[in-house]
Amino acid sequence: MKRLGYALIGLAAAALAIAVVVTQHASWWQPGVHRFWAPAVLVVIALLLHADAWTAAGLAWCAHIGFDRSLGFGLRTREGFQRG
């Protein structure tokens, strides 16, 4: 039951974030957040520092980017259009 609660909180937060971006034309603080170089740098530094939690975070970030790209969500221009 606890996991279901966390899942619902996560879904609500994601829905709210998407709603704010869409309705307010908010800008994400990209472009680095959806490029593989940023989490790759994080993973390398975390591995060098033996920071397991940060290594996991960097790998999760890479997974997020990979899943987005696999679903067709690529990088966007500053105007918000999908890049070819």
Protein Blocks (a to p, Z undefined) as FASTA:
>chain_A
ZZmmmmmmmmmmmmmmmmmmmmnopacfbfklmcfklmmmmmmmmmmnopaklmmmmmmm
mmmmmmmmmnopacddfkopacZZ
